[in-house]
Amino acid sequence: MNKRSSLFIPFSYRDFRLAWIGFFISQIGTEMILIAINWQIYVITKSPLSLGIIGMARFLPVLMFALFAGLFADLVNRKKLIFVSQLVLIISTSYLAFLTFTHHINPLLIYLLVAINSTAYTFTSPARQALLPHLVPRKHFMQAVSLNSLMWQLSVIIGPMIGGFIIGYLGIPLVYTIGVFAFMSVNITMLLLKPIPVNTNNTTFGLKSVREGLGFVKRSPLIWSTMLLDFFATFFASSMTLMPIFAKDILNVGPQGLGILYAAPSVGAVVAGCVFSLFHNVQRQGKILLVSVFIYGVVTIFFGFSRLFPFSLVCLTIAGACDMISSVIRNTMRQLITPDHLRGRMTSVNMIFYLGGPQLGEVEAGVAATLFGTPMSVVLGGIGTMVITTIMAYVVPTLRRYDNHKEIA
């Protein structure tokens, strides 16, 4: 590693700074809501499988709408698309808060509202990611990606910890209410940002344009290979949905400890992200990516066997650090390879993989926990991650040999 450069340079650009703050506040609300939904479902049903169904409710809208959501992001004003999607989140979460407060909530209604929120996220995510290259110069793009990843990881630290304590002392309805106000920050941000150029590449709405995006991904080995690696690693090692069981029945730390468990991976991610992003020219990035994912699988196994709360936190922290390093490399690589008029569609394809993996993994984890027990479900997931990473390293030599982002400049 050489050529040190400041991680915080992108904050000198007004629109990036505004967008980062708005999305950060909103993401904290999202993470608070996530822990509240998982805890609420488990308290109501006492079933690991019911936790897994949450993942299915999140993934089905992604599978149904992601490709067209990406096309929308390439066709329409991305700021307006984000604004409308956030309004849907505000309305549906307000209804969830109302139903919980009035004690009219049940698992079916929770799954339905989770699916509505996931649909809104499916449309806003490609637009948000395609917006990023317009907020900073290309030379500072890797730092911008790192800061976005750090923003997400910080929100995963702050959101669950706040959410866990509010659930324990003030109740679930307040978590949903705070989340509603957090979502509004993005709407305010979209109103403050300068106009963003709309794609003028003669893209039309239809299956031909969708196929154009799929064709681009298919012709780009570095893109599709990292998407597959992302999918399988998160599919097999998706233990987060089982955290209420670890907190309540295995580690005996309650909702307060649950928030800390959810936050632990992000502590490691923040530290790793800060250190990793101080270096502008990172060598052997393909190997670093593969090793990071492999170690992620190893510590997932250790977490599954752990019965000690401190050791569990250490395992999750290391897992978060590994995930952060691989994430920065993957996301920077994809965005720099992809032309602007295809970024929305590329991101939508990627969204199927990076959301489909953990959310289908939640279903797999729920089923495996029901059949083999919660700890063994996590252990098997870690083993699966190690096997898949080894296979990908040999099947896609281009990924293993990838050395520097300058190759795609």
N, C-alpha and C positions, 0 to 999 in steps of 0.2 A: 504494500500500500504506500502511496506517495501523494504529493501535491495536496496538502491539507487545504480545505476550503470551508468557509463558515456554513454551518447548517442553516443559519437563520437569515441568509441573504434574501430568500423569497419574501420575507416579511417587509422588506423595503418597498414592495410593490403594493399599492393601495388596494386594488381589487382582490389580490390573493389574500391579503390580510383580512379584509372584510369577509370573504368567503370562508376562510379558515375558522374565524370566530363564530360565524353563524352556523356552520355545519358542526362545529364542536359542541355548541350548546344543544343543538338538536340531537346529536348522537348520544350525549349524556342522557337525555330523556328517553331515547330508544333503549339504551341499556338498562335503565331503571324499569321500564315497562317489561322488558324481556324477563328479568328476574322475578318480577311480580306475577307474570303470567305462569311461569314454570312453577313457582311456589303455590299459587292459587290452584292450579290443576292438580298438583300432587296432594295438597291438603284435601281437596274435594274427592279425589278418586283413589288415592293410595296405590296407584298402579304405574309401574315403569312404562308399560305400553302406552298409557295415556300421554305420557311425556313425549314418547316417540311420535305420536300422532300430531303433536304441535309442529314437528319438523315437516311432516307431509303437508299440513295446512299451509306452511310457508312456501314449500317447493312447488306445489301444483300451479299456482299463478305464474311463477317464474317459467315453468315448462310451457305453459299455454301462451304467455304473452311476451316473453323476453325478446324474441327475434323481431317482432313488430315494434316493441318499445325502442329497440336500438335503431330501427329505421326511422321512427318518429324523431329520435334525437338527431339524426342526420338531415331531417327534412324541415323541422319547425324551429322556432326560436327556443333555444335550450333554457333560457331563463324563465320563459313563460311555462314551459313544460314542468320544470322543477316547482314553480309557484303553485300550479294547479294540483300536482301530486301531493304537495305538502298540505294543501287544503283538505284533501281526502283523508290524510292521516289525522289531521286535527279533528275532523267530524267523527270519524270512526272511534278514535280513542276517547273522545268526550262521551260517546254513547257507552263505551265499555266502563268508564268511570261511573256513569249514572246507574247502569245495571248492577254494578258491584255495590254501590252505596245503598241502593234500594233493596238489595238481597234478591234480585230477580235473575241473577247470573247462573249459568249452568255450563258444563263443558262444551256442549254443542254450540252455544252462542259465542263462547270464547274462541273456538276453532273457526267459526265463521268470520269473526272480527279480525282474527289473526290473518286469515286469507285475504280480507279486504286491505289490511295494512301492507301485506306482502305484494299485492297487486300495485298499490301506489309506489312502493319501493322499487318494483320492477321497472316502472316507467321513469322514475327519477334517477336511478343509479347510472344508466348509460349517459344521460345528459350531464350529470355531475362530473363524471370522469372525462367526458369529451370536452368539458368546459376548462379543465385544468391547463392544457397547453396554451390557452389564450390569456392566462393570467400571469405567466412568467415567461421570460426568454428561454429558448431551448438550452442555453448553456447552464441554466440554473434548474433545469427540469428534474434532475435526479434528487436535488435537495428538496424541491417542492413535493415530489412523491414521498420522500422520507418524512417530511413534516405532515403530510396527509396521513401517512401510516401512524405516526406518533400521535396525531390528533385522535385517530380511532382508538389506539391503545390506551391513551389517557382517559378517554371516555369510558372504556371498559373497566378501568380502575375506579374512577370516580362514581360512575352510574350505579354499578352493583352494590358498592359499599354504602352509598346514600340510600339506595332502594332497600337494601337489606335492613338497615337500621329503621327506616320509616315503616317498613312492614312490621318489624318487631315491636315498635313503640307507638305508632300512630295509625297503622292500618293500610291496606292495599289501595283503597280509593284515592288517597292523597298522592300516591305514586303516579297513578294515571292522570290525575289533575295537573301535577307538575309537568308531566310529559307533554300535555297539550300545549302549555305555555312555552316549553322548550322548542316544540316544532315551529312555533310562530317566528322564531329567530331567523329561520331560513327565508321565509317570505319577506321579512324586513330587509335581509341581505340582498335578495334579488332586486328589490326596488332601488337599492343604493348602488349596485354595480353599473359600470359604464356599458353601453350597448356592445353586444358580442356579435361578430359577423355571422350571418346565416349562410349555410352551404349553398353555393350556386353551381354545383357540379352536375346539373341536369338529372339529379336523382329523382326518381318518381316512386310513388307509393304502389307497391305490388310485389308479387313473388319474385319477379326478376331481380329487383333490388335486394331482396333478402338473400337470394342465391348468390348475388355478387359478393355480399359480406361473407357468406359461408365459403365461397370459392377462395377468397383471399386468405382466410384462416387455414384452409386445406393446403394452400401453396406455401405456407410459412411454417416450416418445421419447428422453429424456436417458439412460435406462438402455440401451436396445437400440442406440442409435447409438454410445455409447462402447464397448459390447461388440464391435460390428463393427469399429470403428477399432482396438481392441486386437488383435482377431484378425488382421486383414489386415496391420497394421504388423509384428507379431511373426512372421507367416507369411513375409512377404517378406524381412525383415531378420534372420532367425534364423541368425546366423553362429557362435554359440557352439559348436555341435556340431562345427564344422570347426576349432576351435582346436588340437587335436592336430596337424593338418596344418600349420597356420601355425607352430606352435612347433617342430615337428620338421624340416619340409622347406622352409619359406619364410623364416622369420626365424632358424632355426637356434639356438634358445635352450633346447631340451630340456624335460624335465618341470618343472624349477625355473621356467623362463620361462613355461611353460604356466600354472602357478599364478598368476603375476603377471598374465598376460593375462586370465585369468578374473576376477581381483580388480579390474582397472582400472575397469570400468564402475561398480562399487560405490563406489570412491573418489569419483568424480564425483557419484554419487547421494547419498552421505553429506553431502558439502559442500553440494550443492544443497538437500537436505532440511532441513539445519540452518538455512540462510539463509531458505528459503521459509517454514518453519514458525514463524519468529520473528514473522511478521505475521498477525494474526488476521483482518483484513478485506482480502482480495486481490480487486482489481477485474478485470473482463474475463477471468474464469477460462476461459470457452469458447475465446476467442482464444488465451490462453496455452497451453491444452492442445493446440490444433491446431498452433500454431507449434512447440511442443516436439517433437511427433511428426514434423513436417516436417524439422526440423534433425536429428533422430535418423536419418532416411533419408539426409541429406546426408553426415554424418560416417561412416555405414556405407559409402558409396561410397569415401570417402577411405581408410578402413581397407582395403578390398579392393585398392586400388592400391598401398598402402604396402609397402615392402620394408625399412623402417627400424624397428627395435624401439621406440625412444623415440617416434617419430611415431605408430606403431600404438597405443601406450599412451595418447597424447593423444586420439586419435580415440575410443577406447573409453571414456575418462573423460568426454568431452563427451556421448557417447551415453547413458551411465549417468545423467548429470545431467538430461538431457532426459526420460528415461524416468521418473525419480523425480518430477519436477514434474507430469507428466501423470498419473502413478499416484495421487498424493495427491488431486488434484482428482477423478479418476474414482471412487476408492473412497469418499471422503467423500460425494460426491453420491449414490451408489447406496445406501449404508447409511442415510442420513438420509431418503431418499425412501421406503424400504421399511418397512412395518409389521413388528413383531417376529415375528408368527406366519407371515410369508412370507419372512423373511430367509434361512433355510436353503435354500429353493427358489430364490430369486433368486440366491443365491451359487452354487448348483449349476449354474444356467444359465450364469452368468458364467464358472464354472470350465471349461465346455466351450469357451468362447471364449478365455479367457486361457491355458489350458493347451493347447488344440487348436491355437492359432496357432503358438506356438514349437515344439511337438512335431511337428505336421504340417510345419512349416517346416524342421525338421531332416531330414525325409524329402526335401522339395523341395530343400534345400541339398545333400544327399548325391547326389541324382540329377543336379542341375545341375552339381555339381562333377565328377561322372563324365563328363558330356557336354561341358561347356565349360571345365573347369578350376576349381580352388578359388577363385582371386581373382575371376574373372568371375562366378561364382555369387554371391559377396557383393555385387559391384557391381550386378548386376541386381536383387538383393533391395532395395538402397537406392533404386534408381530406382522400383521397384514401391511402396515405402512412400510416396515423395513423391507419386506419382500418386494413390494411394488417399486420402491425406490431403486433397489438393486436391478430389477428388470429394466426399468426406464434408462438407467445409466448405460446399459449395454445395447438396448434396442435403438436408442437415439444418440449415436456418437456425436452429432452436431451439438447437442445440449451439453454433453460431457466436456467437449473441447471449447465451448464458448468462453471467450477470455475477457472481452472489454466492450463497453457500450460504444466505443469509437468505431467498432466494426459496422454499426448500423447508422452512423451519422451521415 
